[in-house]
Each structure stands twice: as structure tokens, then as C-alpha cells.
């Protein structure tokens, strides 16, 4: 039975990846931060107490700022694969907490790489890089595009990217960067703009909220469906040699387009409910991201099924259901049609 360690297992990507690996027969370990309240809602449906027979997912308390804890976890469990998804991942928040973001997102990666190097074990390492690293670089962006980061988060991810490459080149480690463009789902954090929109619309429909406050509506992003992206992570660590891959749909849409599509699906007029709040603007913005995923299509067989309009419907249906409303249903049908008998669902 293969063992895999996931940092950030309680996040959107971590939860989907844990499901995928469990479906493939892995023993899955995850690092979670200690809190006085439960923060495992995304993985509760797949968690079994370790006392129960057949339990194959184990959680360990730890923090990416603590090298000793990371070292103990890796030495004791001896994983074959490490998927490093943990980070302070909110771009706007990184401007408010640049030191913390750098410590966890940049140096946290270095701590992991160094522990793996010192272990002497042939551990395969996946680094969750980000399209935000491209920043103001001209689109479309590929593995050959120069980074021009525009936030503390993006700078931290760029640092981590180069550390992965240096450990790969310098020590012969199997270490790969997955440069994933924006990927969303009903499990996306509630403060990220896509989820903020769909959750806000559901609250408006339920008459719990009157307005939706947003920032820059003109920024363009390449948005995909998160469950499909974690399968790319796994495929990257199954290759004969480690390398870096861009993953995205090759389509770009503005935040305004997302807002308009979501309100239209709900049968509402965005002009009646959307208000702009300057506090949500970034000091430096990334205007236009669109993936050139030619390499991933050629070498990993990348074939993303869910596109922009379908993603909007999937997310809004799920948030309507969560708000106690009857979903419109088109999103649910899309998931059932495209992913029959798969390991993920719409919620």
C-alpha cells in the first residue's frame, strides 16, 4: 500500500486529492493545524477513526513553520509521495500579512524539501505552484513564460518554485512544480471571489443578504473545476522523471463575466445587488491570466471537461442547496453526466 502525505489536506484541493488517493488504494496522511474548533469539514465524509478497521487516512498536528514537527512526521511515516498544498493562499490577505505569508508559503516549502533531502529516501514531491507567479506577464502563459509576481503571495510561490527546481537539479530529487491556474468548486474557501459570488447569490435568494460587495470586476482569470486538477497532481508524480507543468482550460473570463453568468443562472439582475468596495482592491493587480497547457495535454493527457459556464452552475447549485433552497439542477446534472461513478461529487 502506497503512503502519501498531504499538507493542506483540509483545503479544497487537499480534500479532493485525499479522496482520489484513497480510491487508488493509498494510505493517506495529512497535516492539520491545531485549533479549538473543528476545521475538517471538507474531509469529514471520508475520515475514519484510526481505531476502526480499514482506516486509511491519518491526521497529524503540525505547522509549516515548524521544521521539527515536519521532520518527525516524515521520518515516522516514510511516505512515497508528498503533495505540498498547504500555504497562506489568499492573495488579497497576503498584502496584509506579508511576513506570515512568506514564512509559511515560501520557507515552508524549503523546510519540507530539506527534510526530504536529509531523509535519504526516494520520496516524490509535488509543489502547488500558482499562476499568480506570472503576474503582469503577457498571456497566454506557459512553462517558458517569465514570472512577474504582483503580490506577497505570488512572490512567495515564485521563491518556492525556484527552490523546488534547485533541489531537483542540485540533489537529484524527484520534485515537480504544478503551475495550476485558478480552479474552483463548491469546496472553495468562502472569501475567494467565485465562492463569494455563488454563496452571496444563494443568501440573496434566501433573503438573508441584501447586497454583494466586490472589488475589481475587470481582472481576467482562467477558471477550471478543482476535482479535475488534483488528478493532474497525481499524474505528475507517476511520471518517469520530475518536471513542471502548467494546467488550465485555455479560456479566460473576467470577474464581471462570472458575476453576470451566476446572476443570470439564478434569474437575478446583478445591477440590483452588486456594489463595489474599494477595500477589496489589491495594491497591485494581475489583469489577465490564461493558460497555455500544451505540454500537459501532450505528456499528461490533460483533457478538462468542465468549462466556465458549467463551473458557475455547479457552484451555484451547491450553494443554493447549502442555503436550504432547491437548486436549479443544471450543475448537478453536469457532474452526473461528466463524472459517473467517480470519486467526487458536487458538494
N, C-alpha and C positions, 0 to 999 in steps of 0.2 A: 504494500500500500504506500503510494507516494505521500510525502508530507509537504504541505505548503504553509508558509507564514504570510499573513496579510496585515500590513499596517493600514489603519483607516478602515477596518472591517465594518464598522458601524455606519459608514457613509453610504451614499448612493452606489458608487462603483464597488465598494468593498462588499456590500450585501449581495449584489448580483454576481460578483465573482465567486463569493463563497458558495452560492447556490450551484453555479456552474461546476466548480471543482468537486463539490460533494456528489453531483450527478455523475462525475467521471471516476468516482471511487477514491478520491483523495481523503486523507486525514487533514483537516483544515485547522490551523491555529490563527488566532487574531489577537492583536494588541489593542487594548482599550484603556482609556484614561479613567482613573478612579473619580467617581462623583457621588454626591449624596443622594442623587436621584437616578433612576434608571435611564440610560441613554442607548438602549439596544433595540429600540422598536423595529428597526429595519431588518433585524435578523432573528427576532423572537420566534418567528414561524418555523425556523429551521434549527433552532437551538434545542439540544437535549442535555439534561444534567449529566455531568461526566460519570455519575454513579450508575446511570442507566445503560443497559446492554445496547450495543450498537452505536453509542455516541461517538461521532467522528469530528465534532467541532469543539475546540477547546479555546477558552479565552484567557488572556494573561494581562494583568495590570501592568502598565508601563507608560513611558512618555518618550518621545523622540528627542527630548533634551537631556535624557539620562542614559549615558553610554553604558553604565554598569548594568542596568536592567536589561537593555537591549542585548548586551553580551551574554548575560545569563540565560535569556530566553533562547537565543540561537544555539548556544553551546549545549543546552539541555535537550532541546527538541530535535536538533540536527535535521533541518528541512532540506529537501532537494531544490525547492523553489521559494524565492522571496518576492512578493509583489508589494512594492512600496507605494502605497496610495495615500498615506497619511500626510497631512500638511495643514497649515492655515491657508485655506483655499479660496477665501473670498477676496476678490481683487479690490473692491472699494474699501473694505476693512483694513487691507494691508497698508493703506495710506495713513490710517490712524494708529496702527500697531506695527511699524516697520521693523523694529528691533526684534520683537517676538516672531514676526513672520520670517525674518532672516534666520533666526536661530532654529526654528522648527523646520521650515521648508527647505532651506539651503544646507545648514550644518547637520540637520537630522539625517539627510541623505549621506553625508560624509561619515557620520558615526556608523551607520549601517554598513557601508562599503568597507570601512576599516575593520569592523568586527568580522565580517565575512572573510576578508583577506587574511586576518590573523587566525581564523579557524582552520585554514588549510584544507577546507572541504570544497568539493566541486559544486558549490551552490549557484544556481542560476538566478540572476537578479533582474527584476523589471522595475524601471523607474517611470513613474507617471509624470512625464513632461507635459507641457501645455502650449497650445497655440498662442497664448498671450506673450510668449517669448518673442514672437515675430513683431509684435507691436506695430510700428509705423512702416514696416517693410511692405513694398508693393505686392499686391496679390496677383495671381494665386501664389500660395506659399508651399514649398516642398522641403525635402530634407536638405536641399542645397541652398535654401534661402538664408541670408544673413539675419541674425537676431538683432532686433532694435527694441528692447523691452521698454515699457512705458509705465511701470508700476513697481513698488517694492516686491509684490508677489512675483511678477514676471522676471525681475532681476534675480530673485531667489531661485526660481525654476531654471533660469539660464545657468546660474552657478552650479546647481545640482546636475544639469545636463553635462556640463564640461567635466565635472568630477567623475561621472559615470564613464565618459569616454576615456578619461585619463587612467582610471583603474582598469579598464578593458585593455587599453594599449600598453600600459606600463606593467601590469601584473598578469595579463592573460586571462582575466576573469571573464566569465560569461555574464555580461552586463549590457542590457538593452534599454534604450530610451523610446517610449511610446509617445510621440507628439500628437496627442489627441485634440482635435478641435471640439468645440462645445458639444456636449452630449447630455441630454435631459431625460427625465422620466417622472412619473408620479412620486418617486422617492427623492427627487431633487430637494435640496435644502430650501426652506420656505423664504429665505431672504434673497435667493438668486432670482433674477428678473423674470425668467419664464414661469417659475413656480409662483412667484409673487402675483403674476398676472392671472394665472388659472385659478389659484386659490382665492384671489380677490374677487374674480367674477362669480365664483361659487358663493362667496359670502354676500355679494350684492344680490344674487338671486334668492338667497335665503333671508334677505332683509336684515343682515347682521352688520352690514357695512354700506356706507353711502357713496364713498369715492375711493378711487385707486390712485395713489400718489407714486409717480415715477420720475426718473431722471432723463438722461439723454435718449431720445427716441430714434435718433438717426444712425447710431452705431450699427454696423452690419456684421453678422456672425454666420458661421457655417454650423447649423444645428442638426444633430442626429439623435438617435434613440439609444440610451445608455446600455441596455442589455446586449445590444449587438457589439458594442465597443469592448466589453470585457472579454468577449470571445477572441478578439484580436490580441488582447494582452496574453491570453493563454497560448495562442498560436505563436506568438513571438518567442516564447520560451521553449517551444518544441522544435525550433529551427536547428540546423547543424552548427551554425555559428551565430554569435550575437551581433546585432546591428540595430540601426534606428529606423523607425517607420513613422510617417505621417498618416493619420487616419481622419477622414472626414467625408462628407457627402459630395463635395464639389459644387454645392449651391450656397449662396449667401443671401440672407434676408435681414432687413433692419428690425430693430425692436418695435418700431411702429407697425411693420407688417405682421409681426407676431401678435401685437395687441389687436390689430384690426381683424386678423383671422380668428382669434379666440372670441372676441365680442360678437363677430358675425355668426360663429357657430352657436353661440348662446342666444342669438336673436336680440342682441342689445346694440345700442349706438355708443361707441366709445366716447364721443364728444360730450355725452351727458354725464360721464362718470370719471374720466381720466383727468387728473390735474398734475402739473409739473412742479416738483420741489427741487430747488437748486442744491439742497443738501445731498442729493443722490448723484450729483455730477462728480466725476473724477477730476483731480487737478490736471492730469494728463490722460487723454483718451486714446483708445485704439479704435480707429474708424472703420477698418474694413479687413475682415479675415475670410479667406476661402481656401479650402484645402486642395492641393494637387496630390492625390493619393495614388498616383500611377504605380509607384513602387509596391505599395501594399496590395494593390489589385493584381499585380504581376507575380509577386512572390508569396503572398499570403492567401491569395484567392478572395480578397475583400469584395463583398457583394452586399452592401447595405440595402435593406428592404424598406425601412420606414423613412419617409421623407418629411419635409417641413409641415405640410398641411395635415398629414396623418399624425405627426407627433403632437400637434396642437390638440387634436381631437382626443387622443389617448390621455393626455394630461388633464384636460378639462373634464372628461367623463369621470376620471378617478377622483378629482377634487369635488365634483358635484356629489358623488357617492359618499365621500368623506364628510360632506356637509349635511348629509341626511336627505339629499334630493335624489330624484330619479334621473340617472344620467341620460343624455340624448341617445347614446348607444353606438354611434358610428365608430368611435375609438375602440370600444370593446370588441366590436366585430372585426376590426382591422388586426388586432392582436390574435384573435382566434383563427382568422384566416391565414395570416402570415406565419404564425408560430404554433401550429397544432402540436400538442403533446410535448411542448418544450418545457424547460425548467423554470421559465419566468412567467409572470403574469402582468396585468396592467396596474396592480396596486401593490 
